[in-house]
Amino acid sequence: MTTPISRPPGHALYPTTVPAPDSNRVESLIEYPSLFPIKVMGVKAEGFVEAMTAIATEHDPSFELGRLEMRDSSGGKYQSLTLTVTATSREQLDNLYRALTAHPQAKYVL
């Protein structure tokens, strides 16, 4: 049997008041601006690369084709793109992800 720790009156083991977290403030693990890779996968089809790079450019006007990597699946049916954009804010990345995932040719966006 263990003996409880005695504390003087008014001394709690944990603070009695804890400041409420600021619900409007979300800490980001990303430092802005920074280069941020986004992987997009879809069926290899005419217009897929052009559509995805157009969306990237819309949300990052500094995006250039030199920051695009393409890889075909082993069977050649699918294509993955890595679009490395300059992330300037969480809002910009959220909007970019929404635009990419809304496109009918994009099957996965990571």
Secondary structure, DSSP 4 states (H G I P E B T S, - for coil): -PPPPP--TT--SS-S--PPP-TT----SS-SSEEEEEEEEEE--TTHHHHHHHHHHHH-TT--GGGEEEEE-TTSSEEEEEEEEEE--HHHHHHHHHHHHHSTT--EE-
